[in-house]
Amino acid sequence: MEQLHWLAVVRHGLSTGNVTAQDAETSGAESIDIPERDADVPLAPAGREQAEAVGRFLAGDPPDLAVVSPYLRTRQTAEIALGDSGVPVIVDERLRDRELGVLDLLTARGVQARLPDEARRRERLGKFYYRPPGGESWADVLLRLRALLREIREDHPGGRVVLFAHEATVLMVRYLAEGLSEAELMDLAHRSAIANCSISTWRRDGGRLVPELFNAVDHLHRHDAPPTRQEDVNAEPV
């Protein structure tokens, strides 16, 4: 990614699915009652306010291009944040959230209770390579991200690009940009809950991208935006 001048990743704002998922985890439920398919989950009102705060952050030095996950909550975040800035927007399905297959809409308690064999298989293989039936592993998602980022750097040399995507995307872009190992990525995932509408950025220094911000939320607090929520309806159950 040495041809890019600046790269940012924004996690989508708080969604209605985030709220429902957190309530289910807190109450000890086994499943998450969300009527929409994952791609159609919208932002909650608080998430829209968070997206406005992202817009104020980006307005200081606008990007040249925004690439956006096709999921509704992510597209809404980008639309609100970019407003009438004139920044070109590309929707790319390779930025979609990780697909969980049979684990979808199950809480951590639900996975252990209903799919104990899958829970044991995930424990043995580790999160990086574990692929739930009908879903994707972290390694699967990295394959599509590698292809997308290669196209971006080839098509926009010297550009300033912002991605609007999901929690796992932030961690995986850091893995790719900084050349992390599997162990380093998993340790980072264990230690870091990526906040809604957080911003992570990298800037070109010589022939490589170096990190500037990671999971930054100061822009939210400064403008009295609603508190961030780290849970996502498709966050991997633990």
Contacts in CASP RR format, 6 or more apart in sequence:
PFRMAT RR
TARGET T0000
AUTHOR 0000-0000-0000
METHOD contacts of the structure
MODEL  1
MEQLHWLAVVRHGLSTGNVTAQDAETSGAESIDIPERDADVPLAPAGREQ
AEAVGRFLAGDPPDLAVVSPYLRTRQTAEIALGDSGVPVIVDERLRDREL
GVLDLLTARGVQARLPDEARRRERLGKFYYRPPGGESWADVLLRLRALLR
EIREDHPGGRVVLFAHEATVLMVRYLAEGLSEAELMDLAHRSAIANCSIS
TWRRDGGRLVPELFNAVDHLHRHDAPPTRQEDVNAEPV
1 7 0 8 1.000
1 149 0 8 1.000
1 152 0 8 1.000
1 153 0 8 1.000
1 176 0 8 1.000
1 177 0 8 1.000
1 202 0 8 1.000
1 208 0 8 1.000
1 209 0 8 1.000
2 153 0 8 1.000
2 204 0 8 1.000
2 206 0 8 1.000
2 207 0 8 1.000
2 208 0 8 1.000
2 209 0 8 1.000
3 153 0 8 1.000
3 154 0 8 1.000
3 156 0 8 1.000
3 157 0 8 1.000
3 158 0 8 1.000
4 152 0 8 1.000
4 153 0 8 1.000
4 156 0 8 1.000
4 157 0 8 1.000
4 158 0 8 1.000
4 159 0 8 1.000
4 160 0 8 1.000
4 161 0 8 1.000
4 204 0 8 1.000
4 209 0 8 1.000
5 158 0 8 1.000
5 159 0 8 1.000
5 160 0 8 1.000
5 203 0 8 1.000
5 204 0 8 1.000
6 63 0 8 1.000
6 159 0 8 1.000
6 160 0 8 1.000
6 161 0 8 1.000
6 201 0 8 1.000
6 202 0 8 1.000
6 203 0 8 1.000
6 204 0 8 1.000
7 160 0 8 1.000
7 161 0 8 1.000
7 162 0 8 1.000
7 163 0 8 1.000
7 173 0 8 1.000
7 177 0 8 1.000
7 201 0 8 1.000
7 202 0 8 1.000
7 209 0 8 1.000
8 63 0 8 1.000
8 161 0 8 1.000
8 162 0 8 1.000
8 163 0 8 1.000
8 199 0 8 1.000
8 200 0 8 1.000
8 201 0 8 1.000
8 202 0 8 1.000
9 162 0 8 1.000
9 163 0 8 1.000
9 165 0 8 1.000
9 169 0 8 1.000
9 170 0 8 1.000
9 173 0 8 1.000
9 199 0 8 1.000
9 200 0 8 1.000
9 201 0 8 1.000
10 54 0 8 1.000
10 77 0 8 1.000
10 78 0 8 1.000
10 81 0 8 1.000
10 162 0 8 1.000
10 163 0 8 1.000
10 164 0 8 1.000
10 165 0 8 1.000
10 197 0 8 1.000
10 198 0 8 1.000
10 199 0 8 1.000
11 165 0 8 1.000
11 166 0 8 1.000
11 167 0 8 1.000
11 169 0 8 1.000
11 170 0 8 1.000
11 194 0 8 1.000
11 195 0 8 1.000
11 196 0 8 1.000
11 197 0 8 1.000
11 198 0 8 1.000
12 43 0 8 1.000
12 69 0 8 1.000
12 71 0 8 1.000
12 73 0 8 1.000
12 74 0 8 1.000
12 76 0 8 1.000
12 77 0 8 1.000
12 164 0 8 1.000
12 165 0 8 1.000
12 166 0 8 1.000
12 196 0 8 1.000
12 197 0 8 1.000
13 43 0 8 1.000
13 47 0 8 1.000
13 48 0 8 1.000
13 50 0 8 1.000
13 51 0 8 1.000
13 73 0 8 1.000
13 77 0 8 1.000
13 196 0 8 1.000
13 197 0 8 1.000
14 43 0 8 1.000
14 44 0 8 1.000
14 46 0 8 1.000
14 47 0 8 1.000
14 50 0 8 1.000
14 196 0 8 1.000
14 197 0 8 1.000
14 226 0 8 1.000
14 228 0 8 1.000
14 229 0 8 1.000
15 41 0 8 1.000
15 42 0 8 1.000
15 43 0 8 1.000
15 44 0 8 1.000
15 47 0 8 1.000
15 73 0 8 1.000
15 196 0 8 1.000
15 232 0 8 1.000
15 233 0 8 1.000
16 34 0 8 1.000
16 41 0 8 1.000
16 42 0 8 1.000
16 43 0 8 1.000
16 44 0 8 1.000
17 32 0 8 1.000
17 34 0 8 1.000
17 41 0 8 1.000
17 44 0 8 1.000
17 232 0 8 1.000
17 233 0 8 1.000
18 44 0 8 1.000
18 196 0 8 1.000
18 229 0 8 1.000
18 231 0 8 1.000
18 232 0 8 1.000
18 233 0 8 1.000
19 44 0 8 1.000
19 229 0 8 1.000
20 32 0 8 1.000
20 33 0 8 1.000
20 34 0 8 1.000
20 233 0 8 1.000
21 32 0 8 1.000
21 34 0 8 1.000
21 107 0 8 1.000
21 231 0 8 1.000
21 232 0 8 1.000
21 233 0 8 1.000
21 235 0 8 1.000
22 229 0 8 1.000
22 231 0 8 1.000
24 31 0 8 1.000
24 32 0 8 1.000
24 33 0 8 1.000
24 107 0 8 1.000
25 107 0 8 1.000
25 108 0 8 1.000
25 109 0 8 1.000
25 231 0 8 1.000
28 107 0 8 1.000
28 109 0 8 1.000
29 107 0 8 1.000
29 109 0 8 1.000
29 110 0 8 1.000
30 106 0 8 1.000
30 107 0 8 1.000
30 109 0 8 1.000
30 110 0 8 1.000
30 113 0 8 1.000
30 114 0 8 1.000
31 105 0 8 1.000
31 106 0 8 1.000
31 107 0 8 1.000
31 110 0 8 1.000
32 105 0 8 1.000
32 106 0 8 1.000
32 107 0 8 1.000
32 233 0 8 1.000
33 105 0 8 1.000
34 41 0 8 1.000
34 105 0 8 1.000
34 233 0 8 1.000
36 42 0 8 1.000
38 71 0 8 1.000
38 97 0 8 1.000
38 104 0 8 1.000
38 233 0 8 1.000
38 234 0 8 1.000
39 70 0 8 1.000
39 71 0 8 1.000
39 72 0 8 1.000
39 96 0 8 1.000
40 71 0 8 1.000
40 72 0 8 1.000
41 71 0 8 1.000
41 72 0 8 1.000
41 73 0 8 1.000
41 233 0 8 1.000
42 72 0 8 1.000
42 73 0 8 1.000
42 76 0 8 1.000
43 51 0 8 1.000
43 73 0 8 1.000
43 76 0 8 1.000
43 77 0 8 1.000
43 80 0 8 1.000
46 225 0 8 1.000
46 226 0 8 1.000
46 227 0 8 1.000
47 77 0 8 1.000
47 196 0 8 1.000
47 197 0 8 1.000
47 226 0 8 1.000
48 76 0 8 1.000
48 80 0 8 1.000
49 225 0 8 1.000
49 226 0 8 1.000
50 77 0 8 1.000
50 196 0 8 1.000
50 197 0 8 1.000
50 220 0 8 1.000
50 225 0 8 1.000
50 226 0 8 1.000
50 228 0 8 1.000
51 76 0 8 1.000
51 77 0 8 1.000
51 78 0 8 1.000
51 80 0 8 1.000
51 81 0 8 1.000
51 197 0 8 1.000
52 80 0 8 1.000
52 81 0 8 1.000
52 223 0 8 1.000
52 225 0 8 1.000
53 197 0 8 1.000
53 219 0 8 1.000
53 220 0 8 1.000
53 222 0 8 1.000
53 223 0 8 1.000
53 225 0 8 1.000
54 77 0 8 1.000
54 80 0 8 1.000
54 81 0 8 1.000
54 197 0 8 1.000
54 199 0 8 1.000
54 219 0 8 1.000
55 80 0 8 1.000
55 81 0 8 1.000
55 82 0 8 1.000
55 83 0 8 1.000
56 219 0 8 1.000
56 223 0 8 1.000
57 199 0 8 1.000
57 219 0 8 1.000
58 81 0 8 1.000
58 82 0 8 1.000
58 85 0 8 1.000
58 162 0 8 1.000
59 85 0 8 1.000
61 160 0 8 1.000
62 85 0 8 1.000
62 87 0 8 1.000
62 160 0 8 1.000
63 87 0 8 1.000
63 160 0 8 1.000
63 161 0 8 1.000
63 162 0 8 1.000
64 87 0 8 1.000
64 88 0 8 1.000
64 156 0 8 1.000
64 159 0 8 1.000
64 160 0 8 1.000
64 161 0 8 1.000
65 87 0 8 1.000
65 88 0 8 1.000
65 89 0 8 1.000
65 90 0 8 1.000
65 152 0 8 1.000
65 156 0 8 1.000
65 159 0 8 1.000
65 160 0 8 1.000
65 161 0 8 1.000
65 162 0 8 1.000
66 78 0 8 1.000
66 82 0 8 1.000
66 87 0 8 1.000
66 88 0 8 1.000
66 89 0 8 1.000
66 90 0 8 1.000
66 161 0 8 1.000
66 162 0 8 1.000
66 163 0 8 1.000
66 164 0 8 1.000
67 89 0 8 1.000
67 90 0 8 1.000
67 91 0 8 1.000
67 92 0 8 1.000
67 95 0 8 1.000
67 148 0 8 1.000
67 152 0 8 1.000
67 161 0 8 1.000
67 162 0 8 1.000
67 163 0 8 1.000
67 164 0 8 1.000
68 74 0 8 1.000
68 75 0 8 1.000
68 78 0 8 1.000
68 89 0 8 1.000
68 90 0 8 1.000
68 91 0 8 1.000
68 92 0 8 1.000
68 95 0 8 1.000
68 163 0 8 1.000
68 164 0 8 1.000
68 165 0 8 1.000
69 75 0 8 1.000
69 91 0 8 1.000
69 92 0 8 1.000
69 93 0 8 1.000
69 95 0 8 1.000
69 96 0 8 1.000
69 97 0 8 1.000
69 164 0 8 1.000
69 165 0 8 1.000
69 166 0 8 1.000
69 169 0 8 1.000
70 91 0 8 1.000
70 92 0 8 1.000
70 93 0 8 1.000
70 95 0 8 1.000
70 96 0 8 1.000
71 96 0 8 1.000
71 97 0 8 1.000
71 166 0 8 1.000
74 95 0 8 1.000
74 164 0 8 1.000
74 165 0 8 1.000
74 166 0 8 1.000
75 91 0 8 1.000
75 164 0 8 1.000
77 164 0 8 1.000
77 197 0 8 1.000
78 89 0 8 1.000
78 164 0 8 1.000
81 164 0 8 1.000
82 89 0 8 1.000
92 148 0 8 1.000
94 144 0 8 1.000
94 145 0 8 1.000
94 147 0 8 1.000
94 148 0 8 1.000
95 145 0 8 1.000
95 148 0 8 1.000
95 163 0 8 1.000
95 164 0 8 1.000
95 165 0 8 1.000
95 166 0 8 1.000
95 169 0 8 1.000
96 166 0 8 1.000
97 165 0 8 1.000
97 166 0 8 1.000
97 167 0 8 1.000
97 168 0 8 1.000
97 169 0 8 1.000
97 232 0 8 1.000
97 234 0 8 1.000
98 135 0 8 1.000
98 136 0 8 1.000
98 138 0 8 1.000
98 140 0 8 1.000
98 141 0 8 1.000
98 166 0 8 1.000
98 168 0 8 1.000
98 234 0 8 1.000
98 236 0 8 1.000
99 134 0 8 1.000
99 135 0 8 1.000
99 136 0 8 1.000
99 234 0 8 1.000
100 132 0 8 1.000
100 135 0 8 1.000
100 136 0 8 1.000
100 234 0 8 1.000
100 236 0 8 1.000
101 132 0 8 1.000
101 133 0 8 1.000
101 134 0 8 1.000
101 135 0 8 1.000
102 115 0 8 1.000
102 118 0 8 1.000
102 132 0 8 1.000
102 133 0 8 1.000
102 134 0 8 1.000
102 135 0 8 1.000
103 111 0 8 1.000
103 115 0 8 1.000
103 118 0 8 1.000
103 132 0 8 1.000
103 135 0 8 1.000
103 236 0 8 1.000
103 237 0 8 1.000
104 234 0 8 1.000
105 233 0 8 1.000
106 114 0 8 1.000
106 115 0 8 1.000
106 237 0 8 1.000
107 237 0 8 1.000
108 237 0 8 1.000
108 238 0 8 1.000
110 237 0 8 1.000
111 118 0 8 1.000
111 119 0 8 1.000
111 237 0 8 1.000
112 119 0 8 1.000
118 132 0 8 1.000
118 133 0 8 1.000
121 130 0 8 1.000
122 130 0 8 1.000
122 132 0 8 1.000
126 186 0 8 1.000
127 138 0 8 1.000
127 186 0 8 1.000
127 189 0 8 1.000
127 236 0 8 1.000
128 137 0 8 1.000
128 138 0 8 1.000
128 139 0 8 1.000
128 182 0 8 1.000
128 185 0 8 1.000
128 186 0 8 1.000
129 137 0 8 1.000
129 138 0 8 1.000
129 139 0 8 1.000
130 137 0 8 1.000
131 137 0 8 1.000
131 140 0 8 1.000
138 168 0 8 1.000
138 172 0 8 1.000
138 185 0 8 1.000
141 168 0 8 1.000
141 169 0 8 1.000
141 172 0 8 1.000
142 172 0 8 1.000
142 175 0 8 1.000
142 176 0 8 1.000
145 169 0 8 1.000
145 172 0 8 1.000
145 173 0 8 1.000
145 176 0 8 1.000
146 176 0 8 1.000
149 173 0 8 1.000
149 176 0 8 1.000
152 161 0 8 1.000
158 204 0 8 1.000
163 169 0 8 1.000
163 173 0 8 1.000
166 232 0 8 1.000
166 234 0 8 1.000
167 194 0 8 1.000
167 230 0 8 1.000
167 232 0 8 1.000
167 235 0 8 1.000
168 236 0 8 1.000
170 194 0 8 1.000
170 198 0 8 1.000
170 200 0 8 1.000
170 215 0 8 1.000
171 185 0 8 1.000
171 188 0 8 1.000
171 189 0 8 1.000
171 192 0 8 1.000
171 194 0 8 1.000
172 185 0 8 1.000
173 200 0 8 1.000
174 180 0 8 1.000
174 185 0 8 1.000
174 188 0 8 1.000
174 200 0 8 1.000
174 211 0 8 1.000
174 214 0 8 1.000
175 184 0 8 1.000
175 185 0 8 1.000
175 188 0 8 1.000
177 202 0 8 1.000
177 209 0 8 1.000
177 211 0 8 1.000
178 202 0 8 1.000
178 209 0 8 1.000
178 211 0 8 1.000
180 188 0 8 1.000
192 214 0 8 1.000
192 215 0 8 1.000
193 230 0 8 1.000
194 215 0 8 1.000
194 230 0 8 1.000
195 215 0 8 1.000
195 217 0 8 1.000
195 220 0 8 1.000
195 228 0 8 1.000
195 229 0 8 1.000
195 230 0 8 1.000
196 228 0 8 1.000
196 229 0 8 1.000
196 230 0 8 1.000
197 217 0 8 1.000
197 220 0 8 1.000
197 225 0 8 1.000
197 228 0 8 1.000
198 215 0 8 1.000
198 216 0 8 1.000
198 217 0 8 1.000
198 228 0 8 1.000
199 213 0 8 1.000
199 216 0 8 1.000
199 217 0 8 1.000
199 219 0 8 1.000
200 211 0 8 1.000
200 213 0 8 1.000
200 214 0 8 1.000
200 215 0 8 1.000
200 216 0 8 1.000
201 211 0 8 1.000
201 212 0 8 1.000
201 213 0 8 1.000
201 216 0 8 1.000
202 209 0 8 1.000
202 210 0 8 1.000
202 211 0 8 1.000
202 212 0 8 1.000
203 209 0 8 1.000
203 210 0 8 1.000
203 212 0 8 1.000
204 210 0 8 1.000
217 228 0 8 1.000
219 225 0 8 1.000
220 226 0 8 1.000
220 228 0 8 1.000
END
